[in-house]
C-alpha cells in the first residue's frame, strides 16, 4: 500500500459509521482481512443494503453524498465496500488481495457477514446493475436475510449480451426508436468512415442513456463536422464523469476478473456492428476468458418470496428493458417500474428517484411504485449528468462560431 493510499485509507476508515468485519481471504482459509462497511441514518429493523454496480465501484467514499441525503430523508442505509476495491482491497500486509479471493460468492457472503456484525436479521437489498446480481445472490445463498428487494437496471445472466446487442443495434444502428432515424444515420456514417472506434460503442451507449438522444446527436455532430478537438474534449469529459476511475471511488483493476470470468462481459463478438463485447474486450487489462456463472438466477427467482421492485430505464443500453421485463416475469408478485427517459442505473443517474424508491421500500410500499413511474421519471438527473449536458451544449455553441 502506497503512502497516499494509506493516508486516504485512514481518513475514510475513521468516518462516522464505518466498521470492518474480518473475512477469510479464500473460503475455508486461515488468512483473513478486513471488509469495510458503513451505516448511516437512524437504525431500523430492516435497513437498506445498497449495492452499487461495477464490479469496481466503491461504496464508502463514492456514495457519501447519497448516504447523507438518504439520512436526511430518514433512511437507514448500509453499504459494503466490495472485496478488492477501496478500503477492502488489501490483506493485512497491505498487499492487494489475490485473484482467487475475488469471486461473486465471496462478495455475497461478505454482505451476510456484515448483516451479522450489524445485528440485522433481515434487510431490504437494493442492487444496481452488477449490484443487482449480488442482490440476487443474497436471495440464493441467504434467503432468510431478505425482507424486500429492489433490482435497479438488473443483470440476469451471462446471456444478457444477446439482448444488449439487439437493443443497441435497434436504437443506434437501425434507428427503430421514435425520432432516432437521423441519429442512427449519423452513427452509421461515422462507423463507415472510421471516425468512431470500436470501443466508442460503450461511450455512445452511456451518453444516450444518461443524457438522451439529442445530447448524443450534438456530440456526434462535432465529430461529423470535423471539429475533432471539440469532440475529443467532450469525449474526455464524458469518460471522466461516467467512469470516474479514481482511488477509493472506482477501482476495477482487481475485480474486473469477476466481470469477465463469471459474467461473460467479454463475450465472443458476433461480427455485427456496435458490439459492446468488442469494446469491453478492448477495455480489459487481463484475461477475458469466461468460466461459469455462480448462480442460475432464472431458476432461482421464481422462489423469491419477498416484495420486489424492478427498476428499468427506457434508454438503458447496458442492461436494457428487455432484461428487466424478464426479471419481473420471473419473480412472483414483483412490480416493474419503468422510467421512459432514464438510462442505466437509477441509483447513479437519477438519485432523487432512487431515494424515493428507497423511501417506499422502507415504508413497505414497493407495490405502490408502478403508478408513480411518471412522477419518478420527471425528477431531475444527478448533478454530474446535468454538468455533462451543459458541457455538450457549450461545445455545440462553440462549434457554431467556428469556420
TARA-V924185 format. One record per backbone hydrogen bond with DSSP energy under -0.5 kcal/mol. CO is the residue of the C=O (numbers start at 0). NH is the residue of the N-H. E is the energy in kcal/mol with one decimal. If there is no record, write none. Layout:
co nh e
CO NH E
CO NH E
This chain:
co nh e
1 5 -2.6
2 6 -2.1
3 7 -2.4
4 8 -3.1
5 9 -2.3
6 10 -1.8
7 11 -2.7
8 12 -2.8
9 13 -1.1
11 14 -1.6
14 17 -1.8
16 38 -1.6
18 36 -2.7
20 34 -2.6
22 32 -2.4
25 28 -2.2
30 24 -2.6
31 91 -0.5
32 22 -2.7
32 34 -0.6
33 35 -0.5
34 20 -2.7
35 80 -2.8
36 18 -2.9
37 78 -2.3
39 76 -2.3
44 121 -0.5
46 48 -0.6
46 123 -2.4
47 49 -0.8
47 77 -3.2
48 50 -0.6
48 125 -2.8
49 51 -0.6
50 127 -2.5
52 56 -1.0
55 250 -2.9
58 62 -1.5
60 63 -1.4
62 66 -2.4
63 67 -1.9
64 68 -2.3
65 69 -2.4
66 70 -2.6
67 71 -1.9
68 72 -1.6
69 74 -2.7
70 73 -1.7
74 76 -0.7
75 47 -3.1
76 39 -2.4
77 49 -2.2
78 37 -2.3
79 81 -0.8
81 84 -1.9
84 87 -2.1
85 88 -1.5
87 83 -2.4
88 96 -2.1
90 93 -1.8
94 90 -2.7
97 100 -1.7
98 101 -1.8
100 102 -1.0
102 106 -1.9
103 107 -2.6
104 108 -2.2
105 109 -1.8
106 110 -1.4
107 111 -1.5
108 112 -2.2
109 113 -2.2
110 114 -2.1
111 115 -1.9
112 116 -2.4
113 117 -2.7
114 119 -2.9
115 118 -1.2
118 120 -0.6
122 124 -0.7
122 146 -3.2
122 147 -0.9
123 48 -2.9
123 125 -0.6
124 126 -0.6
124 149 -2.6
125 50 -3.4
126 151 -2.9
127 130 -2.5
128 131 -1.8
128 132 -0.8
128 154 -0.7
129 132 -0.9
129 133 -1.5
130 134 -2.5
131 135 -2.5
132 136 -2.2
133 137 -2.2
134 138 -1.9
135 139 -1.6
136 140 -3.1
137 141 -2.6
141 144 -2.1
142 145 -1.5
144 122 -2.8
144 146 -0.6
146 306 -0.6
147 124 -2.4
148 308 -2.2
149 126 -2.6
149 151 -0.7
150 152 -0.6
150 310 -2.5
151 128 -3.0
153 155 -0.5
156 159 -1.7
157 160 -0.6
158 161 -1.6
158 162 -0.5
159 162 -0.6
159 163 -2.2
160 164 -2.7
161 165 -2.1
162 166 -2.3
163 167 -2.7
164 168 -2.4
165 169 -2.1
166 170 -2.3
167 171 -3.1
167 172 -0.5
168 172 -1.3
168 173 -3.1
169 175 -3.6
176 179 -2.1
179 183 -2.6
180 184 -2.0
181 185 -2.2
182 186 -2.3
183 187 -2.7
184 188 -2.2
185 189 -2.3
186 190 -2.2
187 191 -2.6
188 192 -2.0
189 194 -1.7
189 195 -1.5
190 193 -1.0
194 196 -0.6
196 199 -1.2
197 200 -1.2
198 201 -1.1
198 202 -0.7
199 203 -2.7
200 204 -2.0
201 205 -2.2
202 206 -2.6
203 207 -2.2
204 208 -2.0
205 209 -2.8
206 210 -2.3
206 211 -1.0
207 211 -0.8
211 215 -2.0
212 216 -2.6
213 217 -2.1
214 218 -2.1
215 219 -2.7
216 220 -2.2
217 221 -1.4
218 222 -1.2
219 223 -2.8
220 224 -2.1
221 226 -1.8
222 225 -1.5
225 227 -1.8
226 230 -2.2
227 231 -3.1
228 232 -2.3
229 233 -2.6
230 234 -2.9
231 235 -2.6
232 236 -2.2
233 237 -2.7
234 238 -2.6
235 239 -2.3
236 240 -2.5
237 241 -2.6
238 242 -2.6
238 243 -0.8
239 243 -1.1
243 245 -1.8
245 248 -2.0
245 249 -2.2
247 60 -0.5
247 61 -0.5
248 57 -3.2
251 255 -1.8
253 256 -0.7
254 257 -1.5
254 258 -0.9
255 259 -2.0
256 260 -3.0
257 261 -2.1
257 262 -0.9
258 262 -0.5
258 264 -2.1
259 263 -0.8
260 290 -2.9
260 291 -1.0
263 266 -0.9
264 266 -0.6
273 275 -0.7
274 277 -0.9
274 278 -1.2
275 279 -2.6
276 280 -2.1
277 281 -2.0
278 282 -1.6
279 283 -1.0
294 296 -0.7
295 298 -0.6
295 299 -1.8
296 300 -3.0
299 302 -2.1
300 303 -2.1
302 304 -0.8
306 148 -2.3
307 334 -2.5
308 150 -2.8
308 310 -0.5
309 336 -3.3
310 152 -2.5
311 338 -2.9
312 315 -1.7
314 316 -0.5
319 322 -1.6
319 323 -1.2
320 324 -2.6
321 325 -1.7
322 326 -2.4
323 327 -2.7
324 328 -2.1
325 329 -1.5
326 330 -1.7
329 331 -0.6
330 333 -1.8
333 335 -0.5
334 309 -3.2
334 336 -0.6
335 337 -0.6
336 311 -2.2
337 339 -0.7
338 313 -2.8
338 341 -1.7
341 314 -3.1
344 347 -0.6
344 348 -2.0
345 349 -2.2
348 381 -2.1
349 352 -0.8
349 353 -2.1
350 354 -2.8
351 355 -1.5
352 356 -2.1
353 357 -2.6
354 358 -2.4
355 359 -2.1
356 360 -2.4
357 361 -2.6
358 362 -1.5
359 364 -3.5
360 363 -1.6
364 367 -1.9
365 368 -1.7
368 371 -1.4
369 372 -1.7
371 375 -2.6
372 376 -2.6
373 377 -1.4
375 378 -1.1
381 385 -2.1
382 386 -2.2
383 387 -2.0
384 388 -2.5
385 389 -2.1
386 390 -2.2
387 391 -2.2
388 392 -2.1
389 393 -2.2
390 394 -2.3
391 395 -2.2
392 396 -2.0
393 397 -2.4
394 398 -2.4
395 399 -1.7
396 400 -0.7
397 400 -1.0
397 401 -0.7
398 401 -1.1
